[in-house]
Amino acid sequence: MPSYQLRDTATRQLLAYGLTDYAAAETALDRLDDELERDLAANGEGAGRIRLRLDVEKVTADSTEVVGHHVLLLGVDDSSDPLPAL
C-alpha cells in the first residue's frame, strides 16, 4: 500500500512521511505553513519574502515518485513588490 511524504526541493530534507493519502499530505502542508508563519511572527519577521517549494512524493515498495508540488509563500504582507510567477 502506498504512502505519501513531503520533501523540501532545495535541501532534499524530508519534512513529513508515512502520510496515508494525498489529502493527508495537503493537511500536513497546511499545518507546516501555519507553524512556519507562527515561528516567523514570534521572531518579529512578519514582513519578508520566504518561498519554499515542496514535493509531494508517493512511496511504494521500492520507489518514490513525485506526484505534486506546492509552493509556500511565508511572511508576505507587502504587495508593492510581488514575487515573480513560477
All heavy atoms as an XYZ file, in Angstrom:
654
protein
N       0.840     -1.172      0.000
C       0.000      0.000      0.000
C       0.894      1.247      0.000
O       1.815      1.353      0.807
C      -0.887     -0.024      1.231
C      -1.810      1.139      1.317
S      -3.155      0.705      2.425
C      -4.278      1.955      1.962
N       0.616      2.196     -0.882
C       1.467      3.391     -0.959
C       1.234      4.329      0.227
O       0.188      4.321      0.859
C       1.045      4.048     -2.266
C      -0.347      3.589     -2.495
C      -0.420      2.200     -1.921
N       2.247      5.149      0.476
C       2.125      6.241      1.436
C       2.671      7.492      0.753
O       3.199      7.425     -0.360
C       2.886      5.932      2.719
O       4.269      5.859      2.466
N       2.543      8.618      1.425
C       2.983      9.886      0.852
C       3.916     10.584      1.829
O       3.875     10.344      3.034
C       1.771     10.774      0.542
C       0.942     10.216     -0.583
C       0.048      9.187     -0.358
C       1.082     10.690     -1.877
C      -0.705      8.647     -1.389
C       0.341     10.152     -2.918
C      -0.547      9.136     -2.667
O      -1.272      8.606     -3.697
N       4.756     11.459      1.280
C       5.683     12.224      2.104
C       5.922     13.587      1.469
O       5.633     13.789      0.298
C       6.987     11.470      2.294
C       7.731     11.154      1.017
C       8.878     10.182      1.246
O       8.856      9.384      2.181
N       9.888     10.250      0.393
N       6.447     14.510      2.270
C       6.762     15.863      1.812
C       8.258     16.070      1.902
O       8.887     15.704      2.893
C       6.069     16.904      2.696
C       4.564     16.810      2.826
C       4.057     17.851      3.807
C       3.899     16.962      1.482
N       8.822     16.680      0.848
C      10.261     16.917      0.811
C      10.529     18.344      0.325
O       9.925     18.798     -0.638
C      10.936     15.924     -0.124
C      12.448     15.998     -0.118
C      13.070     14.949     -1.004
N      12.653     13.600     -0.696
C      13.213     12.820      0.232
N      14.199     13.282      0.964
N      12.779     11.586      0.418
N      11.433     19.031      1.003
C      11.885     20.352      0.569
C      12.740     20.143     -0.680
O      13.717     19.397     -0.643
C      12.701     21.004      1.687
C      13.199     22.393      1.341
O      13.446     22.684      0.156
O      13.369     23.190      2.272
N      12.386     20.795     -1.781
C      13.112     20.558     -3.025
C      14.516     21.153     -3.009
O      15.397     20.658     -3.701
C      12.348     21.101     -4.248
O      12.132     22.495     -4.073
C      11.033     20.402     -4.431
N      14.736     22.221     -2.233
C      16.057     22.861     -2.206
C      17.059     22.047     -1.396
O      18.186     21.833     -1.834
C      15.949     24.275     -1.644
N      16.649     21.598     -0.225
C      17.584     20.897      0.668
C      17.458     19.380      0.583
O      18.295     18.667      1.114
C      17.343     21.292      2.139
O      16.038     20.843      2.533
C      17.474     22.788      2.327
N      16.382     18.910     -0.039
C      16.036     17.487     -0.133
C      15.695     16.898      1.239
O      15.627     15.695      1.419
C      17.147     16.665     -0.806
C      17.527     17.121     -2.196
C      16.400     17.145     -3.209
N      15.746     15.852     -3.351
C      14.465     15.701     -3.697
N      13.714     16.733     -3.942
N      13.937     14.510     -3.792
N      15.457     17.765      2.216
C      15.100     17.319      3.565
C      13.672     16.794      3.581
O      12.755     17.420      3.057
C      15.236     18.468      4.555
C      14.891     18.087      5.968
C      15.065     19.252      6.932
O      15.449     20.358      6.556
N      14.779     18.999      8.180
N      13.496     15.645      4.188
C      12.181     15.047      4.348
C      11.475     15.748      5.504
O      12.001     15.801      6.619
C      12.322     13.551      4.619
C      11.072     12.705      4.563
C      10.400     12.793      3.196
C      11.411     11.267      4.894
N      10.290     16.309      5.255
C       9.579     17.091      6.258
C       8.429     16.331      6.911
O       8.051     16.628      8.035
C       9.046     18.379      5.633
C      10.107     19.289      5.022
C       9.458     20.456      4.308
C      11.081     19.764      6.081
N       7.856     15.391      6.203
C       6.778     14.555      6.746
C       6.775     13.257      5.955
O       7.071     13.243      4.759
C       5.431     15.256      6.630
N       6.430     12.159      6.617
C       6.410     10.872      5.932
C       5.332      9.985      6.550
O       4.781     10.300      7.609
C       7.781     10.194      5.987
C       8.267      9.926      7.385
C       7.998      8.711      8.017
C       8.982     10.879      8.084
C       8.434      8.473      9.313
C       9.422     10.653      9.370
C       9.139      9.440      9.973
O       9.560      9.218     11.250
N       5.019      8.894      5.868
C       4.019      7.960      6.370
C       2.603      8.491      6.285
O       1.722      8.029      7.007
N       2.365      9.441      5.396
C       1.027     10.016      5.232
C       0.165      9.056      4.413
O       0.624      8.485      3.424
C       1.127     11.378      4.563
C       2.047     12.374      5.292
C       2.352     13.570      4.417
C       1.445     12.788      6.619
N      -1.071      8.886      4.828
C      -1.908      7.830      4.257
C      -2.364      8.081      2.833
O      -2.539      7.128      2.071
C      -3.150      7.587      5.129
O      -3.871      8.824      5.260
C      -2.760      7.068      6.501
N      -2.576      9.344      2.465
C      -3.045      9.653      1.114
C      -2.684     11.093      0.767
O      -2.100     11.816      1.572
C      -4.550      9.399      0.967
C      -5.394     10.133      1.996
O      -4.937     11.162      2.543
O      -6.512      9.673      2.261
N      -3.049     11.505     -0.447
C      -2.702     12.846     -0.912
C      -3.377     13.913     -0.058
O      -2.795     14.951      0.244
C      -3.086     13.005     -2.387
C      -2.410     14.181     -3.048
C      -1.169     14.031     -3.646
C      -3.012     15.440     -3.062
C      -0.533     15.102     -4.246
C      -2.381     16.524     -3.654
C      -1.155     16.344     -4.249
O      -0.513     17.413     -4.833
N      -4.617     13.650      0.372
C      -5.330     14.604      1.230
C      -4.588     14.804      2.549
O      -4.503     15.921      3.062
C      -6.756     14.132      1.478
N      -4.025     13.742      3.096
C      -3.240     13.857      4.327
C      -1.982     14.682      4.078
O      -1.542     15.436      4.953
C      -2.878     12.473      4.859
N      -1.390     14.560      2.888
C      -0.217     15.363      2.535
C      -0.592     16.839      2.470
O       0.151     17.700      2.950
C       0.371     14.897      1.206
N      -1.753     17.157      1.897
C      -2.201     18.546      1.841
C      -2.468     19.102      3.244
O      -2.146     20.251      3.532
C      -3.441     18.669      0.966
C      -3.128     18.475     -0.503
C      -4.347     18.622     -1.397
O      -5.467     18.293     -0.952
O      -4.162     19.076     -2.530
N      -3.024     18.289      4.122
C      -3.251     18.707      5.502
C      -1.920     18.985      6.195
O      -1.777     19.971      6.923
C      -4.048     17.630      6.268
O      -5.318     17.458      5.620
C      -4.254     18.007      7.718
N      -0.930     18.133      5.946
C       0.400     18.336      6.527
C       1.035     19.622      5.991
O       1.702     20.346      6.729
C       1.294     17.129      6.236
N       0.813     19.924      4.709
C       1.323     21.170      4.131
C       0.702     22.378      4.818
O       1.397     23.339      5.149
C       1.031     21.223      2.632
C       1.915     20.370      1.744
C       1.289     20.200      0.373
C       3.295     20.989      1.632
N      -0.604     22.334      5.048
C      -1.286     23.435      5.734
C      -0.737     23.623      7.144
O      -0.490     24.746      7.592
C      -2.793     23.186      5.796
C      -3.476     23.301      4.447
O      -2.888     23.917      3.525
O      -4.590     22.773      4.308
N      -0.543     22.515      7.847
C      -0.024     22.569      9.212
C       1.401     23.138      9.222
O       1.747     23.987     10.052
C      -0.066     21.181      9.841
C       0.292     21.145     11.309
C       0.074     19.773     11.928
N       0.669     18.684     11.191
C      -0.019     17.748     10.520
N      -1.323     17.745     10.492
N       0.624     16.783      9.862
N       2.229     22.703      8.282
C       3.600     23.203      8.176
C       3.597     24.701      7.894
O       4.355     25.463      8.508
C       4.346     22.444      7.075
C       5.774     22.853      6.797
C       6.646     22.619      8.014
C       6.316     22.086      5.601
N       2.742     25.145      6.995
C       2.621     26.559      6.669
C       2.251     27.366      7.915
O       2.861     28.393      8.213
C       1.576     26.740      5.572
C       1.489     28.168      5.066
O       2.506     28.880      5.069
O       0.379     28.571      4.662
N       1.266     26.895      8.663
C       0.837     27.585      9.886
C       1.960     27.651     10.919
O       2.183     28.693     11.539
C      -0.387     26.896     10.504
C      -1.636     27.046      9.663
O      -1.672     27.931      8.777
O      -2.589     26.258      9.887
N       2.681     26.552     11.104
C       3.776     26.517     12.072
C       4.893     27.489     11.695
O       5.432     28.198     12.547
C       4.343     25.106     12.184
C       3.429     24.116     12.868
C       3.935     22.683     12.791
O       5.060     22.450     12.295
O       3.191     21.786     13.225
N       5.226     27.525     10.416
C       6.286     28.423      9.967
C       5.871     29.881     10.112
O       6.678     30.726     10.514
C       6.677     28.102      8.522
C       7.404     26.777      8.330
C       7.515     26.450      6.846
C       8.772     26.799      8.977
N       4.614     30.203      9.793
C       4.118     31.571      9.960
C       4.186     31.987     11.430
O       4.587     33.107     11.749
C       2.681     31.689      9.443
C       2.561     31.673      7.932
C       2.965     32.986      7.268
O       3.315     33.971      7.961
O       2.928     33.030      6.035
N       3.787     31.095     12.343
C       3.851     31.395     13.774
C       5.292     31.629     14.222
O       5.580     32.552     14.982
C       3.240     30.255     14.598
C       1.750     30.362     14.767
C       1.236     29.418     15.837
N       1.654     28.035     15.673
C       1.032     27.122     14.938
N      -0.062     27.443     14.276
N       1.481     25.895     14.863
N       6.209     30.789     13.737
C       7.624     30.948     14.098
C       8.177     32.278     13.595
O       8.922     32.957     14.300
C       8.461     29.793     13.543
C       8.212     28.483     14.266
O       7.597     28.504     15.358
O       8.629     27.440     13.732
N       7.808     32.662     12.374
C       8.255     33.944     11.838
C       7.718     35.097     12.675
O       8.454     36.023     13.025
C       7.793     34.111     10.383
C       8.552     33.300      9.339
C       7.845     33.395      7.993
C       9.978     33.795      9.224
N       6.437     35.038     13.011
C       5.825     36.097     13.816
C       6.477     36.178     15.195
O       6.725     37.274     15.710
C       4.323     35.860     13.937
N       6.777     35.034     15.790
C       7.402     35.008     17.114
C       8.790     35.629     17.090
O       9.260     36.161     18.092
C       7.480     33.573     17.630
N       9.441     35.587     15.936
C      10.772     36.173     15.796
C      10.730     37.581     15.211
O      11.761     38.132     14.832
C      11.652     35.286     14.911
C      12.029     34.004     15.601
O      12.334     34.009     16.789
N      11.997     32.907     14.876
N       9.522     38.148     15.107
C       9.380     39.511     14.592
C       9.651     39.637     13.113
O      10.054     40.694     12.643
N       9.453     38.581     12.373
C       9.743     38.594     10.937
C       8.468     38.479     10.126
O       8.323     37.622      9.275
C      10.692     37.454     10.593
C      12.019     37.564     11.289
C      12.958     36.443     10.922
O      12.907     35.971      9.777
O      13.735     36.041     11.786
N       7.510     39.365     10.372
C       6.239     39.303      9.665
C       6.346     39.683      8.207
O       5.677     39.122      7.368
N       7.164     40.670      7.890
C       7.289     41.114      6.501
C       8.565     40.532      5.915
O       9.657     40.828      6.358
C       7.341     42.627      6.430
N       8.414     39.716      4.954
C       9.590     39.106      4.341
C       9.222     38.360      3.091
O       8.075     38.343      2.679
N      10.175     37.751      2.520
C       9.981     37.006      1.286
C      10.628     35.634      1.448
O      11.810     35.476      1.164
C      10.633     37.719      0.113
C      10.093     39.096     -0.141
C       8.905     38.982     -1.087
N       8.471     40.271     -1.551
C       7.543     40.997     -0.956
N       7.015     40.597      0.155
N       7.162     42.135     -1.458
N       9.872     34.693      1.914
C      10.388     33.337      2.055
C       9.518     32.440      1.192
O       8.299     32.405      1.338
C      10.363     32.868      3.522
C      11.256     33.776      4.370
C      10.806     31.407      3.616
C      11.172     33.513      5.839
N      10.144     31.749      0.284
C       9.410     30.859     -0.606
C      10.012     29.457     -0.482
O      11.213     29.282     -0.670
C       9.503     31.348     -2.044
C       8.760     30.464     -3.016
C       8.722     31.049     -4.393
N      10.065     31.233     -4.926
C      10.315     31.850     -6.063
N       9.353     32.361     -6.780
N      11.548     31.971     -6.484
N       9.167     28.509     -0.141
C       9.585     27.119     -0.060
C       8.844     26.323     -1.116
O       7.626     26.429     -1.239
C       9.254     26.525      1.313
C       9.930     27.137      2.520
C       9.367     26.512      3.784
C      11.424     26.941      2.450
N       9.575     25.529     -1.843
C       8.937     24.635     -2.801
C       9.061     23.229     -2.246
O      10.154     22.765     -1.934
C       9.599     24.713     -4.169
C       8.897     23.821     -5.170
C       9.363     24.052     -6.580
N       8.614     23.177     -7.450
C       9.135     22.532     -8.469
N      10.398     22.699     -8.784
N       8.396     21.745     -9.203
N       7.920     22.581     -2.116
C       7.888     21.237     -1.552
C       7.336     20.255     -2.568
O       6.408     20.560     -3.305
C       7.014     21.220     -0.296
C       7.371     22.239      0.778
C       6.366     22.181      1.909
C       8.769     22.011      1.293
N       7.924     19.074     -2.594
C       7.421     17.986     -3.421
C       6.541     17.085     -2.568
O       6.869     16.796     -1.421
C       8.563     17.118     -3.971
C       9.369     17.802     -5.051
O       8.844     18.725     -5.700
O      10.523     17.403     -5.256
N       5.429     16.642     -3.150
C       4.636     15.576     -2.549
C       5.058     14.314     -3.285
O       4.980     14.240     -4.508
C       3.118     15.818     -2.717
C       2.331     14.651     -2.149
C       2.707     17.123     -2.057
N       5.557     13.341     -2.536
C       6.061     12.103     -3.131
C       5.183     10.925     -2.722
O       4.777     10.809     -1.571
C       7.491     11.844     -2.668
C       8.460     12.927     -3.063
C       9.846     12.742     -2.484
O      10.013     12.009     -1.482
O      10.780     13.343     -3.029
N       4.929     10.057     -3.676
C       4.207      8.809     -3.427
C       5.253      7.712     -3.269
O       6.123      7.545     -4.123
C       3.280      8.496     -4.598
C       2.464      7.244     -4.413
C       1.536      7.047     -5.607
C       0.701      5.808     -5.474
N      -0.190      5.649     -6.643
N       5.163      6.997     -2.162
C       6.143      5.959     -1.848
C       5.463      4.608     -1.950
O       4.457      4.348     -1.300
C       6.711      6.148     -0.428
C       7.722      5.067     -0.107
C       7.311      7.533     -0.266
N       6.019      3.754     -2.798
C       5.567      2.363     -2.879
C       6.730      1.482     -2.439
O       7.763      1.991     -2.028
C       5.090      2.009     -4.301
O       6.127      2.312     -5.226
C       3.835      2.781     -4.684
N       6.591      0.206     -2.540
C       7.571     -0.742     -2.014
C       9.022     -0.366     -2.322
O       9.841     -0.268     -1.414
C       7.266     -2.140     -2.526
N       9.342     -0.143     -3.583
C      10.737      0.104     -3.951
C      10.960      1.402     -4.703
O      12.027      1.590     -5.289
C      11.258     -1.046     -4.819
C      11.345     -2.357     -4.050
O      11.586     -2.303     -2.832
O      11.160     -3.422     -4.662
N       9.976      2.290     -4.708
C      10.169      3.512     -5.480
C       9.490      4.712     -4.824
O       8.559      4.581     -4.047
C       9.633      3.335     -6.903
O       8.236      3.206     -6.879
N      10.005      5.870     -5.181
C       9.439      7.142     -4.751
C       9.197      7.967     -6.002
O      10.092      8.130     -6.829
C      10.416      7.886     -3.818
O      10.691      7.058     -2.695
C       9.838      9.196     -3.345
N       7.977      8.480     -6.143
C       7.580      9.230     -7.329
C       6.989     10.572     -6.905
O       6.123     10.628     -6.030
C       6.523      8.417     -8.086
C       5.822      9.139     -9.183
C       4.640      8.350     -9.736
O       4.235      7.334     -9.157
O       4.110      8.800    -10.756
N       7.464     11.657     -7.505
C       6.900     12.972     -7.236
C       5.545     13.047     -7.920
O       5.423     12.819     -9.125
C       7.829     14.095     -7.745
C       7.175     15.450     -7.572
C       9.166     14.045     -7.027
N       4.506     13.359     -7.126
C       3.143     13.419     -7.669
C       2.518     14.808     -7.534
O       1.392     15.024     -7.970
C       2.222     12.359     -7.015
C       2.676     10.960     -7.386
C       2.159     12.535     -5.507
N       3.260     15.745     -6.960
C       2.738     17.102     -6.837
C       3.787     18.043     -6.275
O       4.777     17.612     -5.688
N       3.567     19.325     -6.503
C       4.451     20.373     -5.987
C       3.590     21.425     -5.311
O       2.500     21.729     -5.776
C       5.235     21.056     -7.110
C       6.018     20.139     -7.957
N       7.215     19.570     -7.562
C       5.793     19.664     -9.191
C       7.677     18.803     -8.517
N       6.833     18.835     -9.519
N       4.087     21.978     -4.235
C       3.415     23.072     -3.564
C       4.455     24.134     -3.240
O       5.584     23.818     -2.883
C       2.747     22.607     -2.263
C       1.541     21.764     -2.503
N       0.284     22.292     -2.611
C       1.398     20.446     -2.689
C      -0.587     21.326     -2.835
N       0.081     20.196     -2.884
N       4.059     25.377     -3.383
C       4.935     26.483     -3.034
C       4.292     27.219     -1.872
O       3.137     27.630     -1.950
C       5.144     27.444     -4.228
C       5.969     28.654     -3.812
C       5.801     26.709     -5.386
N       5.029     27.356     -0.783
C       4.561     28.102      0.375
C       5.216     29.472      0.350
O       6.435     29.579      0.251
C       4.939     27.387      1.677
C       4.426     25.963      1.867
C       4.915     25.405      3.199
C       2.919     25.923      1.804
N       4.408     30.519      0.387
C       4.906     31.885      0.480
C       4.677     32.336      1.905
O       3.538     32.426      2.354
C       4.159     32.800     -0.490
C       4.289     32.422     -1.960
C       3.401     33.314     -2.807
C       5.722     32.508     -2.413
N       5.742     32.602      2.620
C       5.651     32.907      4.039
C       6.023     34.354      4.323
O       6.970     34.879      3.747
C       6.588     31.990      4.830
C       6.334     30.498      4.640
C       7.454     29.706      5.259
C       5.010     30.116      5.228
N       5.282     34.957      5.216
C       5.605     36.299      5.669
C       5.431     37.357      4.611
O       6.027     38.412      4.693
N       4.625     37.115      3.612
C       4.441     38.074      2.532
C       3.251     38.970      2.892
O       2.115     38.573      2.831
C       4.193     37.367      1.187
C       3.946     38.396      0.089
C       5.375     36.496      0.839
N       3.556     40.203      3.326
C       2.466     41.136      3.619
C       2.727     42.517      3.028
O       2.152     43.495      3.421
C       2.209     41.222      5.120
C       3.430     41.635      5.918
O       4.471     41.870      5.310
O       3.313     41.712      7.145
N       3.609     42.596      2.054
C       3.899     43.838      1.354
C       3.637     43.605     -0.130
O       4.417     42.969     -0.808
C       5.354     44.240      1.588
C       5.759     45.484      0.834
O       4.861     46.174      0.285
O       6.962     45.777      0.777
N       2.529     44.123     -0.624
C       2.146     43.856     -2.009
C       2.824     44.779     -3.018
O       2.584     44.669     -4.200
C       0.625     43.966     -2.150
O       0.220     45.287     -1.818
N       3.692     45.676     -2.575
C       4.314     46.610     -3.503
C       5.392     45.961     -4.364
O       5.744     46.498     -5.402
C       4.909     47.795     -2.737
O       5.958     47.344     -1.900
N       5.921     44.827     -3.968
C       6.987     44.157     -4.717
C       6.711     42.670     -4.753
O       7.367     41.894     -4.071
C       8.335     44.447     -4.066
C       9.494     43.895     -4.886
O       9.337     43.708     -6.100
O      10.563     43.655     -4.286
N       5.731     42.235     -5.562
C       5.363     40.817     -5.556
C       6.457     39.920     -6.124
O       7.290     40.363     -6.905
C       4.109     40.768     -6.434
C       4.235     41.980     -7.312
C       4.967     43.019     -6.503
N       6.434     38.687     -5.694
C       7.364     37.680     -6.219
C       7.029     37.379     -7.671
O       5.854     37.411     -8.067
C       7.282     36.398     -5.409
C       7.794     36.459     -3.978
C       7.443     35.157     -3.256
C       9.288     36.646     -3.959
N       8.011     37.051     -8.472
C       7.703     36.681     -9.859
C       6.939     35.363     -9.897
O       7.048     34.536     -9.012
C       9.101     36.522    -10.493
C      10.016     36.281     -9.345
C       9.416     36.997     -8.168
N       6.145     35.196    -10.941
C       5.389     33.955    -11.119
C       6.336     32.790    -11.356
O       7.421     32.972    -11.910
C       4.428     34.093    -12.302
N       5.925     31.636    -10.916
C       6.749     30.437    -11.124
C       6.569     29.893    -12.504
O       5.569     29.927    -13.098
C       6.373     29.353    -10.102
C       6.676     29.724     -8.672
C       6.194     28.623     -7.735
C       8.151     29.921     -8.475
